[in-house]
Amino acid sequence: MTTVARPTTASAPPAAPPSVHLRALLTWIAVFAALTVVQSLVGPYVKGFPVLLRTLVITGIVVPAVVYTLVPNLLKVRAAVLRHRG
């Protein structure tokens, strides 16, 4: 049995994970942006709802968007910027 040597690729080491403070800042930016957009788009439709139901609807849209889309993409952008600098 022979082994084939695979060429190694020079890749930059992965970026260090962000500090808890940076993660909090990125999360705040994502939440602020998402709330602003969702309230402007959905707000007129839920205007007559009781406050708790209105909050439930808006957070039901914002939380998944922030957790699954916005924050991961902000972290990818951060990593790309760090790779570009280094």
C-alpha positions in Angstrom: 0.0 0.0 0.0 1.4 3.4 -1.0 0.6 6.7 0.5 0.3 9.8 -1.6 1.7 13.0 -0.2 -0.8 15.7 -0.4 0.5 19.2 -1.1 0.2 21.4 1.9 -1.4 24.8 1.6 -0.2 27.7 3.6 -3.2 29.0 5.4 -3.4 31.6 8.1 -4.2 30.4 11.5 -7.8 30.9 12.5 -8.6 34.2 14.2 -8.7 34.1 18.0 -12.2 34.1 19.3 -13.5 37.6 20.2 -13.7 38.7 23.7 -17.0 38.7 25.6 -17.1 42.5 25.3 -16.7 42.4 21.5 -19.3 39.7 21.2 -21.7 41.8 23.3 -21.0 44.8 21.1 -21.6 42.8 17.9 -24.8 41.3 19.4 -26.0 44.8 20.4 -25.4 46.1 16.9 -27.2 43.1 15.3 -30.2 43.4 17.7 -30.5 47.2 17.2 -30.4 46.9 13.4 -32.9 43.9 13.4 -35.3 45.6 15.8 -35.2 48.8 13.8 -36.0 47.0 10.5 -38.6 44.6 11.9 -40.4 47.4 13.8 -40.6 49.5 10.7 -41.8 46.6 8.6 -44.1 44.7 11.0 -45.0 47.6 13.4 -48.0 48.8 11.4 -49.5 45.3 11.3 -49.2 44.6 15.1 -50.0 48.2 16.2 -53.3 47.2 17.7 -52.0 44.1 19.5 -51.5 44.1 23.3 -47.9 44.9 24.3 -47.0 41.4 25.3 -48.3 39.9 22.0 -46.6 42.6 19.9 -43.3 41.9 21.8 -43.7 38.2 21.2 -44.2 38.6 17.5 -41.3 41.0 17.0 -38.9 39.0 19.2 -40.0 35.9 17.4 -38.6 37.4 14.2 -35.6 39.2 15.6 -34.1 36.6 17.9 -33.7 33.9 15.2 -32.4 36.4 12.7 -29.8 37.7 15.1 -28.7 34.3 16.4 -28.6 32.4 13.1 -27.8 35.1 10.6 -26.6 38.5 11.8 -24.1 37.6 14.6 -22.4 34.7 12.7 -22.0 37.0 9.6 -20.6 39.8 11.8 -18.1 37.3 13.2 -17.1 36.1 9.7 -16.6 39.8 8.7 -14.4 40.3 11.8 -12.4 37.2 11.0 -11.9 38.3 7.3 -10.8 41.8 8.5 -8.3 40.2 10.9 -7.0 37.9 8.2 -6.6 40.8 5.8 -4.7 42.8 8.4 -2.3 40.0 9.2 
